[in-house]
Amino acid sequence: MRAALQGAGAARTGAGGADGQPVRGSSQDGSRSQHEAGGVRKAAEGGWGQGEAHPRLPRPAQAPALPPGSIDMLQAEVTALKTLVITSTPASPNRELHPQLLSPTKAGPRKGHFRHKSTSSTLCPAVCPAVGHTLTPDREGKEVDTILFAEFQAWREAPTLDKTCPFLERVHREDVGPCLDFTMQELSTLVRAAVEDNTLTIEPVASQTLPAVKVAEVECSSTNTCALSGLTRTCRHRIRLGDSESHYYISPSSRARITAVCNFFTYIRYIQQGLVRQDAEPMFWEIMRLRKEMSLAKLGFFPQEA
């Protein structure tokens, strides 16, 4: 080992410029190398003795200290990158990549209906990646109809349940009447009168079966047939009109239509009694929402029962 180190030192000393002179800085580098080589040789021969100074070896470079809060920023960036890379997982599917997960009103064109690529972003602007912004699919525009709002304000100044005022006359004609227009016309008329008088009762069907004699006395329909539509349906609720002991079984769809109308009249009565403390516009939009519920129930849309 000693001969090899001396040979390396001689080769380094002999290396120089073209004129035989040593290159600038070579003597300093040579002394440093000899010092380090001596330290290695001394350690190999038996270590450093007592009282001898240990050579100072170069320290490894330390990473610069991170500023406060940088770890949180890095973690946030990692989370954002994971979100971009993992675009669809079973726990969090990407609904744009799997349109079958969307509701029928948001899923876009079905099989057999195609749109040109140049017009797809114009006709369906729910997502516009090229522009760099995304619109919430559930968000819908609203604009106050001046005629309806004027009729509502006139009614709000002197609330009444009289159907002859322009505001309630329109609601009865456009929403209440069609929503309570069932196949069984005679019973539909009785149900509408009971709803307007606030004397209609809806109750769930008991799980236990009533005795046969009592059923013949008070039940006016079967649990498998809706008394209002006449269709064969599983009826989980029944209605009672006023103080009558007669009950009529109704289907989930018929119940949703009656409930939508009852919710509208309940809110109207609250306004008449001064229980609603709001400005005109929030009250107007709540009435429009209740009218929308009546229209949807009339068209056959209703929430599924548990």
C-alpha positions in Angstrom: 0.0 0.0 0.0 2.9 2.4 0.8 4.5 1.9 -2.6 1.1 2.5 -4.4 0.6 5.7 -2.5 4.1 7.0 -3.3 3.6 6.1 -7.0 0.3 8.0 -7.1 1.9 11.1 -5.5 4.8 11.0 -8.0 2.4 10.8 -10.9 0.5 13.8 -9.6 3.6 15.8 -9.0 5.0 15.0 -12.5 1.8 16.1 -14.2 2.0 19.7 -15.3 1.7 22.1 -18.1 3.4 21.8 -21.5 6.6 23.6 -20.4 7.2 21.2 -17.4 5.9 23.7 -14.8 3.3 22.4 -12.3 -0.2 23.5 -12.9 -1.5 26.3 -10.5 -3.0 24.8 -7.5 -1.4 21.4 -8.0 1.0 21.7 -5.0 -1.9 22.5 -2.7 -3.9 19.7 -4.0 -0.9 17.4 -3.6 -0.3 18.3 0.0 -4.0 17.7 0.8 -3.9 14.3 -0.9 -0.7 13.3 0.9 -2.3 14.4 4.2 -5.4 12.3 3.6 -3.3 9.4 2.4 -1.2 9.6 5.5 -4.3 9.5 7.6 -5.5 6.4 5.8 -2.1 4.7 6.2 -1.9 5.7 9.9 -5.3 4.2 10.5 -4.3 1.0 8.7 -1.1 0.6 10.6 -2.7 0.7 14.0 -4.7 3.9 14.6 -3.8 7.2 16.1 -1.7 7.3 19.3 -2.4 9.2 22.4 -1.8 12.9 22.0 -1.7 12.9 18.2 -4.2 15.1 16.4 -6.8 13.5 14.3 -7.1 14.8 10.7 -10.2 16.8 10.0 -12.1 15.0 7.3 -14.5 16.9 5.0 -18.1 17.0 6.3 -20.9 15.8 4.0 -23.0 18.6 2.5 -26.2 19.2 4.5 -29.6 19.9 2.9 -30.8 23.4 3.4 -33.4 23.9 6.1 -37.0 24.1 4.8 -39.0 27.2 5.6 -41.9 26.9 8.1 -45.1 25.6 6.4 -43.3 24.1 3.4 -44.1 20.5 4.5 -47.8 21.3 4.4 -47.5 22.8 1.0 -45.6 19.8 -0.3 -48.3 17.5 1.1 -51.0 19.6 -0.5 -49.2 19.3 -3.8 -48.8 15.6 -3.5 -52.5 15.3 -2.8 -53.3 17.4 -5.8 -51.1 15.3 -8.0 -52.7 12.1 -6.7 -56.1 13.6 -7.6 -55.0 14.3 -11.1 -53.4 10.9 -11.7 -56.0 8.8 -10.0 -59.0 10.1 -11.9 -61.3 7.2 -11.3 -61.5 4.6 -8.5 -64.3 2.4 -7.2 -64.5 4.5 -4.1 -64.5 7.8 -6.0 -65.4 7.3 -9.6 -65.0 10.0 -12.2 -68.5 10.6 -13.5 -67.2 12.2 -16.7 -65.4 9.0 -17.6 -68.4 6.9 -16.6 -71.5 8.6 -17.9 -73.6 5.6 -16.8 -73.3 6.8 -13.2 -75.0 10.1 -14.0 -78.7 10.6 -13.7 -80.8 10.4 -16.9 -81.0 14.2 -17.0 -77.2 14.6 -16.8 -75.9 11.6 -18.6 -75.9 13.3 -22.0 -76.8 11.6 -25.3 -77.6 7.9 -25.1 -76.6 5.2 -27.6 -77.9 5.9 -31.0 -77.8 9.7 -30.5 -74.6 11.4 -31.7 -73.5 15.0 -31.7 -70.7 16.6 -33.8 -67.6 17.2 -31.9 -67.5 20.9 -32.9 -70.9 21.5 -31.3 -70.7 19.3 -28.3 -69.3 21.9 -26.0 -71.9 24.4 -27.1 -74.9 22.1 -26.7 -73.7 20.6 -23.4 -71.6 23.1 -21.6 -71.5 21.2 -18.3 -67.7 20.6 -18.6 -65.4 22.8 -20.7 -61.8 21.6 -20.1 -60.5 23.5 -23.1 -61.7 26.8 -21.6 -60.4 25.8 -18.2 -63.6 26.0 -16.1 -66.3 23.6 -14.9 -69.9 24.3 -14.3 -71.8 22.5 -11.6 -74.4 20.2 -13.2 -76.9 20.8 -10.3 -76.8 24.5 -10.7 -79.7 25.9 -12.6 -80.5 29.4 -13.7 -83.5 31.3 -12.2 -85.3 34.4 -13.4 -88.3 36.0 -11.8 -91.4 36.1 -14.0 -92.7 39.7 -13.7 -96.4 38.7 -14.1 -96.2 35.9 -11.5 -94.3 38.1 -9.1 -96.7 41.0 -9.5 -99.6 38.7 -8.7 -97.8 37.3 -5.7 -97.0 40.7 -4.3 -100.6 41.8 -4.7 -101.7 38.6 -2.8 -99.0 39.1 -0.2 -100.3 42.5 0.8 -103.6 40.9 1.9 -103.1 37.1 2.1 -106.3 35.1 1.6 -107.3 31.5 0.7 -110.0 32.7 -1.7 -109.5 31.0 -5.1 -110.8 34.0 -7.0 -107.7 36.2 -6.5 -105.4 36.1 -9.5 -102.5 34.5 -7.7 -104.3 31.5 -6.2 -106.6 31.2 -9.3 -103.6 30.6 -11.5 -102.1 28.1 -9.1 -105.3 26.1 -8.8 -105.7 26.1 -12.6 -102.1 25.3 -13.5 -100.9 23.1 -10.6 -103.5 22.0 -8.0 -106.2 20.9 -10.4 -104.0 18.8 -12.7 -102.1 17.3 -9.8 -105.3 16.0 -8.1 -107.0 14.9 -11.3 -107.1 11.1 -10.9 -108.9 8.4 -12.8 -111.6 8.0 -10.2 -113.2 11.4 -10.7 -115.7 11.2 -7.8 -113.1 10.4 -5.2 -110.7 12.9 -6.7 -113.3 15.7 -6.1 -113.7 14.6 -2.5 -109.9 14.5 -2.0 -109.4 18.0 -3.5 -112.1 19.5 -1.2 -110.6 17.8 1.8 -107.1 19.1 0.9 -108.3 22.7 0.5 -110.2 22.4 3.8 -107.2 20.8 5.6 -109.3 17.8 6.7 -107.5 15.0 4.8 -105.5 12.5 6.8 -102.7 10.2 5.4 -101.6 7.3 7.5 -99.3 4.3 6.9 -100.9 0.9 6.6 -100.5 -1.2 9.8 -98.4 -4.3 9.3 -101.0 -6.5 11.1 -104.1 -7.5 9.2 -107.4 -6.2 10.4 -110.3 -8.7 11.2 -112.4 -9.6 8.2 -115.6 -8.1 9.6 -113.9 -4.7 10.4 -112.3 -4.6 7.0 -115.7 -5.0 5.3 -117.0 -2.1 7.4 -114.3 0.6 7.1 -112.1 -0.3 4.1 -113.2 0.9 0.8 -110.4 -0.5 -1.4 -107.7 -3.2 -1.4 -104.1 -3.0 -0.4 -103.2 -4.1 -3.9 -105.3 -1.6 -5.8 -105.0 2.2 -5.6 -108.4 3.8 -4.9 -107.5 6.9 -6.9 -105.8 5.6 -10.1 -107.5 2.1 -10.2 -104.1 0.5 -10.9 -102.8 -2.6 -9.3 -100.1 -1.3 -7.0 -98.7 -2.1 -3.6 -100.4 0.5 -1.3 -98.4 1.3 1.9 -100.6 4.3 2.9 -104.3 5.1 3.1 -106.3 8.3 3.3 -109.3 9.4 5.4 -111.5 12.3 4.5 -112.7 14.5 7.3 -114.3 12.7 10.2 -115.3 9.7 8.0 -114.3 6.2 9.2 -113.8 5.1 5.6 -110.2 4.6 4.5 -108.9 4.5 0.9 -105.6 2.8 0.0 -103.4 4.8 -2.3 -100.3 4.0 -4.3 -96.9 5.8 -3.7 -97.5 7.9 -6.8 -100.9 9.1 -5.6 -99.6 9.8 -2.2 -96.8 11.9 -3.7 -99.3 14.0 -5.7 -101.5 14.6 -2.6 -98.5 15.4 -0.4 -97.2 18.0 -2.9 -100.5 19.8 -2.9 -100.7 19.7 0.9 -97.2 21.1 1.2 -98.2 24.1 -1.0 -101.4 24.9 1.0 -99.5 24.5 4.3 -97.0 27.2 3.3 -99.7 29.4 2.0 -101.5 29.2 5.4 -98.3 30.0 7.2 -97.9 33.2 5.2 -101.5 34.1 5.9 -101.1 33.6 9.6 -97.9 35.7 9.6 -95.6 32.9 10.5 -93.2 33.5 7.6 -90.8 36.3 8.3 -89.0 36.8 4.9 -88.7 39.2 2.1 -90.9 39.0 -0.9 -88.4 37.3 -3.3 -87.4 34.4 -1.0 -91.1 33.7 -0.3 -91.8 33.8 -4.0 -89.1 31.3 -4.9 -90.3 28.9 -2.2 -93.8 29.0 -3.7 -92.2 28.4 -7.1 -90.4 25.4 -5.7 -93.6 24.0 -4.3 -95.3 24.5 -7.6 -92.4 22.6 -9.3 -92.9 19.7 -6.9 -96.6 19.5 -7.9 -95.7 19.5 -11.6 -93.2 16.7 -11.1 -95.6 14.6 -9.1 -98.3 15.1 -11.8 -95.8 13.8 -14.4 -95.1 10.7 -12.4 -91.9 11.6 -10.6 -91.8 10.8 -6.8 -89.2 9.7 -4.3 -88.8 6.0 -3.6 -90.0 4.9 -0.3 -87.6 3.1 2.0 
